[in-house]
Amino acid sequence: MTYRELYFHLFGVIEDAVDAFEAGQGIRGMQVLLEALRDGEEAHMNQDILPDGPVPET
């Protein structure tokens, strides 16, 4: 997973969590966020996905 993929995945997860919160599903929203946190930590531990310097703008 690249830094860019992780970034876009994060925004998708945030959108899913907000949708759950807006639907009155607070527990589900928290589950979505906690799962994303674990996935992000695992991706970081499995490979160095973060750049050493600034990411060039596209």
PQR file of N, CA, C, O and H, with PARSE charges and radii, in Angstrom:
ATOM      1  N   MET A   1       0.847  -1.178   0.000 -0.4000 1.5000
ATOM      2  CA  MET A   1       0.000   0.000   0.000 -0.0000 2.0000
ATOM      3  C   MET A   1       0.887   1.234   0.000  0.5500 1.7000
ATOM      4  O   MET A   1       1.824   1.337   0.792 -0.5500 1.4000
ATOM      5  N   THR A   2       0.591   2.152  -0.879 -0.4000 1.5000
ATOM      6  CA  THR A   2       1.368   3.384  -0.947 -0.0000 2.0000
ATOM      7  C   THR A   2       0.772   4.426  -0.003  0.5500 1.7000
ATOM      8  O   THR A   2      -0.338   4.274   0.507 -0.5500 1.4000
ATOM      9  H   THR A   2      -0.170   2.068  -1.522  0.4000 1.0000
ATOM     10  N   TYR A   3       1.533   5.467   0.205 -0.4000 1.5000
ATOM     11  CA  TYR A   3       1.053   6.582   1.033 -0.0000 2.0000
ATOM     12  C   TYR A   3      -0.222   7.154   0.439  0.5500 1.7000
ATOM     13  O   TYR A   3      -1.168   7.459   1.167 -0.5500 1.4000
ATOM     14  H   TYR A   3       2.434   5.590  -0.209  0.4000 1.0000
ATOM     15  N   ARG A   4      -0.252   7.299  -0.873 -0.4000 1.5000
ATOM     16  CA  ARG A   4      -1.437   7.843  -1.548 -0.0000 2.0000
ATOM     17  C   ARG A   4      -2.652   6.939  -1.337  0.5500 1.7000
ATOM     18  O   ARG A   4      -3.744   7.424  -1.039 -0.5500 1.4000
ATOM     19  H   ARG A   4       0.516   7.051  -1.463  0.4000 1.0000
ATOM     20  N   GLU A   5      -2.467   5.638  -1.491 -0.4000 1.5000
ATOM     21  CA  GLU A   5      -3.573   4.692  -1.288 -0.0000 2.0000
ATOM     22  C   GLU A   5      -4.086   4.761   0.148  0.5500 1.7000
ATOM     23  O   GLU A   5      -5.295   4.748   0.383 -0.5500 1.4000
ATOM     24  H   GLU A   5      -1.580   5.244  -1.733  0.4000 1.0000
ATOM     25  N   LEU A   6      -3.175   4.833   1.091 -0.4000 1.5000
ATOM     26  CA  LEU A   6      -3.565   4.924   2.493 -0.0000 2.0000
ATOM     27  C   LEU A   6      -4.351   6.209   2.762  0.5500 1.7000
ATOM     28  O   LEU A   6      -5.338   6.197   3.497 -0.5500 1.4000
ATOM     29  H   LEU A   6      -2.194   4.843   0.900  0.4000 1.0000
ATOM     30  N   TYR A   7      -3.910   7.305   2.169 -0.4000 1.5000
ATOM     31  CA  TYR A   7      -4.572   8.599   2.319 -0.0000 2.0000
ATOM     32  C   TYR A   7      -6.010   8.534   1.811  0.5500 1.7000
ATOM     33  O   TYR A   7      -6.929   8.965   2.508 -0.5500 1.4000
ATOM     34  H   TYR A   7      -3.108   7.315   1.572  0.4000 1.0000
ATOM     35  N   PHE A   8      -6.217   8.006   0.616 -0.4000 1.5000
ATOM     36  CA  PHE A   8      -7.562   7.913   0.064 -0.0000 2.0000
ATOM     37  C   PHE A   8      -8.416   6.906   0.826  0.5500 1.7000
ATOM     38  O   PHE A   8      -9.618   7.108   0.994 -0.5500 1.4000
ATOM     39  H   PHE A   8      -5.471   7.656   0.050  0.4000 1.0000
ATOM     40  N   HIS A   9      -7.804   5.836   1.281 -0.4000 1.5000
ATOM     41  CA  HIS A   9      -8.531   4.857   2.096 -0.0000 2.0000
ATOM     42  C   HIS A   9      -9.026   5.511   3.386  0.5500 1.7000
ATOM     43  O   HIS A   9     -10.156   5.275   3.813 -0.5500 1.4000
ATOM     44  H   HIS A   9      -6.827   5.672   1.144  0.4000 1.0000
ATOM     45  N   LEU A  10      -8.184   6.324   3.997 -0.4000 1.5000
ATOM     46  CA  LEU A  10      -8.553   6.999   5.236 -0.0000 2.0000
ATOM     47  C   LEU A  10      -9.783   7.878   5.040  0.5500 1.7000
ATOM     48  O   LEU A  10     -10.691   7.853   5.871 -0.5500 1.4000
ATOM     49  H   LEU A  10      -7.266   6.516   3.650  0.4000 1.0000
ATOM     50  N   PHE A  11      -9.832   8.647   3.968 -0.4000 1.5000
ATOM     51  CA  PHE A  11     -10.981   9.505   3.732 -0.0000 2.0000
ATOM     52  C   PHE A  11     -12.239   8.699   3.464  0.5500 1.7000
ATOM     53  O   PHE A  11     -13.327   9.119   3.857 -0.5500 1.4000
ATOM     54  H   PHE A  11      -9.095   8.668   3.293  0.4000 1.0000
ATOM     55  N   GLY A  12     -12.120   7.555   2.807 -0.4000 1.5000
ATOM     56  CA  GLY A  12     -13.273   6.679   2.620 -0.0000 2.0000
ATOM     57  C   GLY A  12     -13.785   6.143   3.940  0.5500 1.7000
ATOM     58  O   GLY A  12     -14.994   6.049   4.154 -0.5500 1.4000
ATOM     59  H   GLY A  12     -11.236   7.214   2.488  0.4000 1.0000
ATOM     60  N   VAL A  13     -12.869   5.791   4.825 -0.4000 1.5000
ATOM     61  CA  VAL A  13     -13.237   5.282   6.147 -0.0000 2.0000
ATOM     62  C   VAL A  13     -13.923   6.377   6.969  0.5500 1.7000
ATOM     63  O   VAL A  13     -14.923   6.125   7.641 -0.5500 1.4000
ATOM     64  H   VAL A  13     -11.887   5.867   4.651  0.4000 1.0000
ATOM     65  N   ILE A  14     -13.378   7.583   6.908 -0.4000 1.5000
ATOM     66  CA  ILE A  14     -13.985   8.694   7.640 -0.0000 2.0000
ATOM     67  C   ILE A  14     -15.409   8.929   7.139  0.5500 1.7000
ATOM     68  O   ILE A  14     -16.320   9.154   7.936 -0.5500 1.4000
ATOM     69  H   ILE A  14     -12.566   7.787   6.362  0.4000 1.0000
ATOM     70  N   GLU A  15     -15.600   8.877   5.827 -0.4000 1.5000
ATOM     71  CA  GLU A  15     -16.936   9.049   5.266 -0.0000 2.0000
ATOM     72  C   GLU A  15     -17.889   7.971   5.778  0.5500 1.7000
ATOM     73  O   GLU A  15     -19.025   8.269   6.148 -0.5500 1.4000
ATOM     74  H   GLU A  15     -14.860   8.694   5.179  0.4000 1.0000
ATOM     75  N   ASP A  16     -17.426   6.714   5.798 -0.4000 1.5000
ATOM     76  CA  ASP A  16     -18.255   5.616   6.309 -0.0000 2.0000
ATOM     77  C   ASP A  16     -18.595   5.828   7.782  0.5500 1.7000
ATOM     78  O   ASP A  16     -19.729   5.586   8.194 -0.5500 1.4000
ATOM     79  H   ASP A  16     -16.504   6.472   5.497  0.4000 1.0000
ATOM     80  N   ALA A  17     -17.640   6.270   8.567 -0.4000 1.5000
ATOM     81  CA  ALA A  17     -17.873   6.498   9.998 -0.0000 2.0000
ATOM     82  C   ALA A  17     -18.866   7.638  10.208  0.5500 1.7000
ATOM     83  O   ALA A  17     -19.764   7.528  11.043 -0.5500 1.4000
ATOM     84  H   ALA A  17     -16.718   6.467   8.232  0.4000 1.0000
ATOM     85  N   VAL A  18     -18.715   8.723   9.465 -0.4000 1.5000
ATOM     86  CA  VAL A  18     -19.644   9.852   9.585 -0.0000 2.0000
ATOM     87  C   VAL A  18     -21.049   9.407   9.206  0.5500 1.7000
ATOM     88  O   VAL A  18     -22.015   9.771   9.875 -0.5500 1.4000
ATOM     89  H   VAL A  18     -17.985   8.812   8.787  0.4000 1.0000
ATOM     90  N   ASP A  19     -21.171   8.622   8.139 -0.4000 1.5000
ATOM     91  CA  ASP A  19     -22.487   8.108   7.744 -0.0000 2.0000
ATOM     92  C   ASP A  19     -23.116   7.297   8.872  0.5500 1.7000
ATOM     93  O   ASP A  19     -24.307   7.430   9.152 -0.5500 1.4000
ATOM     94  H   ASP A  19     -20.386   8.327   7.596  0.4000 1.0000
ATOM     95  N   ALA A  20     -22.311   6.460   9.514 -0.4000 1.5000
ATOM     96  CA  ALA A  20     -22.823   5.650  10.628 -0.0000 2.0000
ATOM     97  C   ALA A  20     -23.253   6.537  11.783  0.5500 1.7000
ATOM     98  O   ALA A  20     -24.315   6.313  12.364 -0.5500 1.4000
ATOM     99  H   ALA A  20     -21.344   6.353   9.286  0.4000 1.0000
ATOM    100  N   PHE A  21     -22.454   7.538  12.129 -0.4000 1.5000
ATOM    101  CA  PHE A  21     -22.816   8.442  13.215 -0.0000 2.0000
ATOM    102  C   PHE A  21     -24.103   9.201  12.888  0.5500 1.7000
ATOM    103  O   PHE A  21     -24.969   9.359  13.748 -0.5500 1.4000
ATOM    104  H   PHE A  21     -21.592   7.720  11.657  0.4000 1.0000
ATOM    105  N   GLU A  22     -24.225   9.669  11.648 -0.4000 1.5000
ATOM    106  CA  GLU A  22     -25.424  10.407  11.247 -0.0000 2.0000
ATOM    107  C   GLU A  22     -26.666   9.527  11.271  0.5500 1.7000
ATOM    108  O   GLU A  22     -27.774  10.023  11.479 -0.5500 1.4000
ATOM    109  H   GLU A  22     -23.521   9.541  10.949  0.4000 1.0000
ATOM    110  N   ALA A  23     -26.491   8.221  11.058 -0.4000 1.5000
ATOM    111  CA  ALA A  23     -27.610   7.281  11.091 -0.0000 2.0000
ATOM    112  C   ALA A  23     -27.920   6.822  12.508  0.5500 1.7000
ATOM    113  O   ALA A  23     -28.771   5.955  12.710 -0.5500 1.4000
ATOM    114  H   ALA A  23     -25.591   7.818  10.889  0.4000 1.0000
ATOM    115  N   GLY A  24     -27.233   7.400  13.492 -0.4000 1.5000
ATOM    116  CA  GLY A  24     -27.471   7.028  14.879 -0.0000 2.0000
ATOM    117  C   GLY A  24     -26.785   5.745  15.283  0.5500 1.7000
ATOM    118  O   GLY A  24     -27.146   5.138  16.291 -0.5500 1.4000
ATOM    119  H   GLY A  24     -26.542   8.104  13.328  0.4000 1.0000
ATOM    120  N   GLN A  25     -25.793   5.322  14.506 -0.4000 1.5000
ATOM    121  CA  GLN A  25     -25.068   4.082  14.782 -0.0000 2.0000
ATOM    122  C   GLN A  25     -23.676   4.413  15.302  0.5500 1.7000
ATOM    123  O   GLN A  25     -22.667   4.151  14.647 -0.5500 1.4000
ATOM    124  H   GLN A  25     -25.500   5.815  13.687  0.4000 1.0000
ATOM    125  N   GLY A  26     -23.650   4.994  16.491 -0.4000 1.5000
ATOM    126  CA  GLY A  26     -22.388   5.431  17.073 -0.0000 2.0000
ATOM    127  C   GLY A  26     -21.395   4.307  17.288  0.5500 1.7000
ATOM    128  O   GLY A  26     -20.199   4.476  17.047 -0.5500 1.4000
ATOM    129  H   GLY A  26     -24.469   5.207  17.023  0.4000 1.0000
ATOM    130  N   ILE A  27     -21.875   3.172  17.735 -0.4000 1.5000
ATOM    131  CA  ILE A  27     -20.982   2.034  17.970 -0.0000 2.0000
ATOM    132  C   ILE A  27     -20.372   1.572  16.656  0.5500 1.7000
ATOM    133  O   ILE A  27     -19.178   1.278  16.600 -0.5500 1.4000
ATOM    134  H   ILE A  27     -22.847   3.034  17.930  0.4000 1.0000
ATOM    135  N   ARG A  28     -21.174   1.504  15.599 -0.4000 1.5000
ATOM    136  CA  ARG A  28     -20.662   1.098  14.295 -0.0000 2.0000
ATOM    137  C   ARG A  28     -19.633   2.114  13.795  0.5500 1.7000
ATOM    138  O   ARG A  28     -18.602   1.727  13.245 -0.5500 1.4000
ATOM    139  H   ARG A  28     -22.144   1.743  15.644  0.4000 1.0000
ATOM    140  N   GLY A  29     -19.901   3.388  13.979 -0.4000 1.5000
ATOM    141  CA  GLY A  29     -18.945   4.415  13.574 -0.0000 2.0000
ATOM    142  C   GLY A  29     -17.608   4.240  14.262  0.5500 1.7000
ATOM    143  O   GLY A  29     -16.557   4.364  13.633 -0.5500 1.4000
ATOM    144  H   GLY A  29     -20.739   3.702  14.425  0.4000 1.0000
ATOM    145  N   MET A  30     -17.649   3.954  15.550 -0.4000 1.5000
ATOM    146  CA  MET A  30     -16.408   3.732  16.295 -0.0000 2.0000
ATOM    147  C   MET A  30     -15.698   2.476  15.814  0.5500 1.7000
ATOM    148  O   MET A  30     -14.470   2.457  15.721 -0.5500 1.4000
ATOM    149  H   MET A  30     -18.503   3.854  16.060  0.4000 1.0000
ATOM    150  N   GLN A  31     -16.455   1.425  15.507 -0.4000 1.5000
ATOM    151  CA  GLN A  31     -15.850   0.195  15.007 -0.0000 2.0000
ATOM    152  C   GLN A  31     -15.126   0.431  13.690  0.5500 1.7000
ATOM    153  O   GLN A  31     -14.027  -0.080  13.473 -0.5500 1.4000
ATOM    154  H   GLN A  31     -17.452   1.441  15.583  0.4000 1.0000
ATOM    155  N   VAL A  32     -15.753   1.213  12.810 -0.4000 1.5000
ATOM    156  CA  VAL A  32     -15.143   1.528  11.521 -0.0000 2.0000
ATOM    157  C   VAL A  32     -13.820   2.260  11.731  0.5500 1.7000
ATOM    158  O   VAL A  32     -12.819   1.930  11.095 -0.5500 1.4000
ATOM    159  H   VAL A  32     -16.645   1.629  12.986  0.4000 1.0000
ATOM    160  N   LEU A  33     -13.813   3.249  12.619 -0.4000 1.5000
ATOM    161  CA  LEU A  33     -12.598   4.019  12.869 -0.0000 2.0000
ATOM    162  C   LEU A  33     -11.508   3.173  13.524  0.5500 1.7000
ATOM    163  O   LEU A  33     -10.338   3.276  13.154 -0.5500 1.4000
ATOM    164  H   LEU A  33     -14.626   3.517  13.135  0.4000 1.0000
ATOM    165  N   LEU A  34     -11.880   2.343  14.487 -0.4000 1.5000
ATOM    166  CA  LEU A  34     -10.890   1.497  15.165 -0.0000 2.0000
ATOM    167  C   LEU A  34     -10.292   0.469  14.208  0.5500 1.7000
ATOM    168  O   LEU A  34      -9.096   0.184  14.277 -0.5500 1.4000
ATOM    169  H   LEU A  34     -12.830   2.259  14.788  0.4000 1.0000
ATOM    170  N   GLU A  35     -11.106  -0.088  13.320 -0.4000 1.5000
ATOM    171  CA  GLU A  35     -10.594  -1.042  12.339 -0.0000 2.0000
ATOM    172  C   GLU A  35      -9.609  -0.355  11.396  0.5500 1.7000
ATOM    173  O   GLU A  35      -8.571  -0.922  11.056 -0.5500 1.4000
ATOM    174  H   GLU A  35     -12.077   0.144  13.263  0.4000 1.0000
ATOM    175  N   ALA A  36      -9.934   0.862  10.978 -0.4000 1.5000
ATOM    176  CA  ALA A  36      -9.026   1.610  10.106 -0.0000 2.0000
ATOM    177  C   ALA A  36      -7.721   1.924  10.820  0.5500 1.7000
ATOM    178  O   ALA A  36      -6.651   1.873  10.212 -0.5500 1.4000
ATOM    179  H   ALA A  36     -10.778   1.323  11.254  0.4000 1.0000
ATOM    180  N   LEU A  37      -7.800   2.247  12.100 -0.4000 1.5000
ATOM    181  CA  LEU A  37      -6.600   2.517  12.882 -0.0000 2.0000
ATOM    182  C   LEU A  37      -5.704   1.285  12.913  0.5500 1.7000
ATOM    183  O   LEU A  37      -4.499   1.385  12.684 -0.5500 1.4000
ATOM    184  H   LEU A  37      -8.669   2.289  12.593  0.4000 1.0000
ATOM    185  N   ARG A  38      -6.284   0.136  13.192 -0.4000 1.5000
ATOM    186  CA  ARG A  38      -5.512  -1.113  13.222 -0.0000 2.0000
ATOM    187  C   ARG A  38      -4.911  -1.428  11.854  0.5500 1.7000
ATOM    188  O   ARG A  38      -3.751  -1.827  11.758 -0.5500 1.4000
ATOM    189  H   ARG A  38      -7.263   0.055  13.378  0.4000 1.0000
ATOM    190  N   ASP A  39      -5.710  -1.246  10.789 -0.4000 1.5000
ATOM    191  CA  ASP A  39      -5.214  -1.519   9.437 -0.0000 2.0000
ATOM    192  C   ASP A  39      -4.045  -0.601   9.089  0.5500 1.7000
ATOM    193  O   ASP A  39      -3.053  -1.040   8.507 -0.5500 1.4000
ATOM    194  H   ASP A  39      -6.653  -0.922  10.867  0.4000 1.0000
ATOM    195  N   GLY A  40      -4.168   0.674   9.449 -0.4000 1.5000
ATOM    196  CA  GLY A  40      -3.094   1.623   9.179 -0.0000 2.0000
ATOM    197  C   GLY A  40      -1.824   1.289   9.931  0.5500 1.7000
ATOM    198  O   GLY A  40      -0.726   1.368   9.380 -0.5500 1.4000
ATOM    199  H   GLY A  40      -4.974   1.031   9.922  0.4000 1.0000
ATOM    200  N   GLU A  41      -1.975   0.914  11.194 -0.4000 1.5000
ATOM    201  CA  GLU A  41      -0.803   0.528  11.988 -0.0000 2.0000
ATOM    202  C   GLU A  41      -0.148  -0.711  11.409  0.5500 1.7000
ATOM    203  O   GLU A  41       1.078  -0.796  11.343 -0.5500 1.4000
ATOM    204  H   GLU A  41      -2.867   0.850  11.642  0.4000 1.0000
ATOM    205  N   GLU A  42      -0.958  -1.671  10.988 -0.4000 1.5000
ATOM    206  CA  GLU A  42      -0.417  -2.903  10.412 -0.0000 2.0000
ATOM    207  C   GLU A  42       0.313  -2.611   9.096  0.5500 1.7000
ATOM    208  O   GLU A  42       1.396  -3.144   8.854 -0.5500 1.4000
ATOM    209  H   GLU A  42      -1.954  -1.602  11.041  0.4000 1.0000
ATOM    210  N   ALA A  43      -0.275  -1.777   8.261 -0.4000 1.5000
ATOM    211  CA  ALA A  43       0.366  -1.423   6.994 -0.0000 2.0000
ATOM    212  C   ALA A  43       1.700  -0.740   7.252  0.5500 1.7000
ATOM    213  O   ALA A  43       2.679  -1.001   6.554 -0.5500 1.4000
ATOM    214  H   ALA A  43      -1.155  -1.345   8.458  0.4000 1.0000
ATOM    215  N   HIS A  44       1.741   0.124   8.242 -0.4000 1.5000
ATOM    216  CA  HIS A  44       2.987   0.829   8.565 -0.0000 2.0000
ATOM    217  C   HIS A  44       4.040  -0.133   9.095  0.5500 1.7000
ATOM    218  O   HIS A  44       5.221   0.006   8.776 -0.5500 1.4000
ATOM    219  H   HIS A  44       0.945   0.336   8.809  0.4000 1.0000
ATOM    220  N   MET A  45       3.628  -1.106   9.901 -0.4000 1.5000
ATOM    221  CA  MET A  45       4.578  -2.067  10.458 -0.0000 2.0000
ATOM    222  C   MET A  45       5.101  -3.029   9.392  0.5500 1.7000
ATOM    223  O   MET A  45       6.251  -3.464   9.454 -0.5500 1.4000
ATOM    224  H   MET A  45       2.668  -1.219  10.160  0.4000 1.0000
ATOM    225  N   ASN A  46       4.257  -3.359   8.418 -0.4000 1.5000
ATOM    226  CA  ASN A  46       4.656  -4.315   7.384 -0.0000 2.0000
ATOM    227  C   ASN A  46       5.579  -3.703   6.342  0.5500 1.7000
ATOM    228  O   ASN A  46       6.377  -4.408   5.725 -0.5500 1.4000
ATOM    229  H   ASN A  46       3.323  -3.006   8.367  0.4000 1.0000
ATOM    230  N   GLN A  47       5.473  -2.407   6.147 -0.4000 1.5000
ATOM    231  CA  GLN A  47       6.333  -1.737   5.177 -0.0000 2.0000
ATOM    232  C   GLN A  47       6.414  -0.251   5.520  0.5500 1.7000
ATOM    233  O   GLN A  47       5.508   0.311   6.136 -0.5500 1.4000
ATOM    234  H   GLN A  47       4.825  -1.835   6.649  0.4000 1.0000
ATOM    235  N   ASP A  48       7.486   0.353   5.121 -0.4000 1.5000
ATOM    236  CA  ASP A  48       7.657   1.779   5.375 -0.0000 2.0000
ATOM    237  C   ASP A  48       6.904   2.537   4.293  0.5500 1.7000
ATOM    238  O   ASP A  48       7.451   2.782   3.218 -0.5500 1.4000
ATOM    239  H   ASP A  48       8.222  -0.103   4.621  0.4000 1.0000
ATOM    240  N   ILE A  49       5.655   2.913   4.559 -0.4000 1.5000
ATOM    241  CA  ILE A  49       4.837   3.565   3.553 -0.0000 2.0000
ATOM    242  C   ILE A  49       4.919   5.072   3.599  0.5500 1.7000
ATOM    243  O   ILE A  49       4.464   5.746   2.676 -0.5500 1.4000
ATOM    244  H   ILE A  49       5.210   2.714   5.432  0.4000 1.0000
ATOM    245  N   LEU A  50       5.485   5.604   4.646 -0.4000 1.5000
ATOM    246  CA  LEU A  50       5.558   7.063   4.780 -0.0000 2.0000
ATOM    247  C   LEU A  50       6.846   7.577   4.157  0.5500 1.7000
ATOM    248  O   LEU A  50       7.920   7.017   4.379 -0.5500 1.4000
ATOM    249  H   LEU A  50       5.855   5.056   5.396  0.4000 1.0000
ATOM    250  N   PRO A  51       6.734   8.645   3.376 -0.5600 1.5000
ATOM    251  CA  PRO A  51       7.928   9.179   2.746  0.2800 2.0000
ATOM    252  C   PRO A  51       8.838   9.873   3.759  0.5500 1.7000
ATOM    253  O   PRO A  51       8.390  10.320   4.816 -0.5500 1.4000
ATOM    254  N   ASP A  52      10.117   9.953   3.417 -0.4000 1.5000
ATOM    255  CA  ASP A  52      11.074  10.627   4.288 -0.0000 2.0000
ATOM    256  C   ASP A  52      10.982  12.146   4.156  0.5500 1.7000
ATOM    257  O   ASP A  52      11.359  12.876   5.072 -0.5500 1.4000
ATOM    258  H   ASP A  52      10.481   9.591   2.559  0.4000 1.0000
ATOM    259  N   GLY A  53      10.488  12.609   3.036 -0.4000 1.5000
ATOM    260  CA  GLY A  53      10.386  14.042   2.798 -0.0000 2.0000
ATOM    261  C   GLY A  53       8.995  14.409   2.327  0.5500 1.7000
ATOM    262  O   GLY A  53       8.103  13.561   2.297 -0.5500 1.4000
ATOM    263  H   GLY A  53      10.181  12.016   2.292  0.4000 1.0000
ATOM    264  N   PRO A  54       8.802  15.652   1.962 -0.5600 1.5000
ATOM    265  CA  PRO A  54       7.482  16.085   1.485  0.2800 2.0000
ATOM    266  C   PRO A  54       7.059  15.321   0.239  0.5500 1.7000
ATOM    267  O   PRO A  54       7.889  14.976  -0.602 -0.5500 1.4000
ATOM    268  N   VAL A  55       5.776  15.064   0.130 -0.4000 1.5000
ATOM    269  CA  VAL A  55       5.223  14.395  -1.036 -0.0000 2.0000
ATOM    270  C   VAL A  55       5.019  15.451  -2.115  0.5500 1.7000
ATOM    271  O   VAL A  55       4.392  16.480  -1.862 -0.5500 1.4000
ATOM    272  H   VAL A  55       5.102  15.345   0.813  0.4000 1.0000
ATOM    273  N   PRO A  56       5.546  15.206  -3.330 -0.5600 1.5000
ATOM    274  CA  PRO A  56       5.383  16.210  -4.393  0.2800 2.0000
ATOM    275  C   PRO A  56       3.913  16.363  -4.764  0.5500 1.7000
ATOM    276  O   PRO A  56       3.163  15.387  -4.801 -0.5500 1.4000
ATOM    277  N   GLU A  57       3.514  17.601  -5.038 -0.4000 1.5000
ATOM    278  CA  GLU A  57       2.140  17.858  -5.441 -0.0000 2.0000
ATOM    279  C   GLU A  57       1.951  17.437  -6.888  0.5500 1.7000
ATOM    280  O   GLU A  57       2.847  17.586  -7.718 -0.5500 1.4000
ATOM    281  H   GLU A  57       4.123  18.393  -5.008  0.4000 1.0000
ATOM    282  N   THR A  58       0.754  16.904  -7.177 -0.4000 1.5000
ATOM    283  CA  THR A  58       0.477  16.465  -8.558 -0.0000 2.0000
ATOM    284  C   THR A  58      -0.538  17.354  -9.207  0.5500 1.7000
ATOM    285  O   THR A  58      -0.895  17.140 -10.366 -0.5500 1.4000
ATOM    286  H   THR A  58       0.026  16.783  -6.502  0.4000 1.0000
TER
END
